[in-house]
Every structure is written in structure tokens, then in C-alpha cells.
Amino acid sequence: MEDKNHNLATRAALINALLFPGWGEIYLKRYKRGILIIAAVVAGIASILYSILQATLKILRIAPFKKGTVTVAGVVNLAIDAARSIDFSYYFLILSSLIILWIASIFDAYHLGKQAIAKSDSDSPSPAAETAPPEK
């Protein structure tokens, strides 16, 4: 039964890490490490969004919408044009860093889960020691 609980805890940490980088570490109560990973991912995503917003504003200054002509399709096309105007090496650098961080977070959560299992196994007395008669 205990092995099933250990495997469940390890799987839960991995699933959390797969959902979002850093959640596996937080699940395993490694809050500083988890928050650091989450902050790095959020900063990367915010950086990409900020660069797209800046490019969109630049395009709007050059060719603004006429009053009453703003449509959802027009805004979407503007955002697509803004994304195309940004240097893709920047996107590649940020996205590849995020992917590497995500993969590292998954392996880290798995490794931390295994360490937690090993620690709890070494802290708990063995079943043989509990059933053995006291020495005289």
C-alpha cells in the first residue's frame, strides 16, 4: 500500500509539472524553487506579449484605425502583423528557453519526488523491526 502511495505522489508531482512548470515543485513543498521557476516562465511569456504589444502600438501610430472602423478581424490582423514584424530570433530564444525550463522542471519534480520517497522510507521503521521479538 505504501508503494502505491509513493507512486501516486510521484505521479502527482509529474502531472503538476506537466501542467505548468514549477507546480510539481510546489506540490512537493519546495516553494522557493517552484516560485522561481514559475516567475521565470511568467517573465518569458510577459516578455513575448510585451514585444507584440509594442509592435502593435508602433503599427497603430503609423496607420491608425479610422473612427468607427475598428473590428475584431482588424485587431487580430493588426496583432498578426505586429508579431510578423518582430525578430523571430528573439521569439526562438525565449521559447526555447521556456521549453528547456519546462523539461528541466519535469525532471526536477520527478527527482524531488524520488528523494521524498527515499527519505520517508529511511525515516519509517522497517516492518521486520516492528514484528521482531525484543532481544534479551
N, C-alpha and C positions, 0 to 999 in steps of 0.2 A: 504494500500500500504506500509505503514511504517513497519508493522509487517512482511510483505513478505521480505522487505529488511533486517530486523533484522535476520530473519530465514536464509536468504541467507548468511549473514555474518557469522553466527554461523556454518552453514554447510560448508562454505568455509574454516573456521579455522579447523574444524574437518577433512576435506578431506586433507588439508595440513599436519596435524598432522599424519594422517594415511599414507601418502606418505613417510615421513621421520620425525623422532622425532625432534621437535624444529621448524619446518616450520610453524606450527599453531601459535606459539608464535610470530614468526617474522611477520606473516601475520597480527596479531593483534597489531603490533608495540611495542612488548615487546622484543626489540632487545637483551638486555643483557641476559635475561632468555633463549631466543631461541638459542643464540650463545653458551651459557653454556651447554645446552642440546645437541646441535649438536657436540660440542667439546668432550663431554663425550662419545657419540656414536662413533665418529670417532676414539677416543683413544682406545676404546674397540675393534673395528674392526681391527685397526692397530696392536694392541697387539696380536691378534689371528694370523694375517698374518705374523707378525714378528716371532712368535714362530714356525710357519710352515716353514718359510724360514730358520731359524736357524737349525731346524731338517733336512731339505733338504740338507743344506750345510754340516752338520755332516755326513750324509749318503754318500754324494759325496766324502768326504775326505776318507772315509773308502773304498768305492768301486766306483772309478771314471769311467766315460764312456771312452771307448777306442776311439781313434781318428777316426772320420768318422762314428761312430755307433750311434750318437745321433738322436733319432726320437721323434716325438710328443708323441707317445704312451709311449716311455721310460720315457720322462719327466713327463707325467701325472702319470705313475705308481710310479715314484720316489716321487712325491708330495703326493700321496696317502699313500705310505709307511711312509713318514715323518709325516703326520697327524696321522697315527696309532701309531707312536712312542711317541707321546705327551700324557701326563697325561690328561685323559678325565675330571677329577675333575676341572682342570683349565678351559677347554672349558665350562663346565657346569656352573661354577661360572661366567665367563664373559658373556656367552649367556643369562643366567637367569637374570643377572643384566641389560643387554641390553633390554630384553623383559619387565622387570619391569619398566625401564625408559621410554620405548616406551608407555606402557599403561598409566603411570603417565602423560606423555606428552599429550596424547589424552584427558584425563580428565581435565588436566590443561588448554588446549586450549578451551575446551567446557566451563569451568568455567569462563575463561577470556572473552570469547565471551558473556556469560550471563551478566557478570559485565559491559561490554561495553554497552550492550543494556540497562541495568538498568540506567547507568549513562546518556546515551543520552536521555532516556525517562524523567529523572528528570530534565535535563537541558532545554529541549524543553517545551514551554508553552502548556498547555492543549488546545484542540480545543474549549472547553466550554468557557475558559477565553478569547479566541480571538473573539468569537461571542457575548459575553455578552455586553449589553449596559453599558456605563460608569456610575458610581454611582454619584448621585447629592448630 
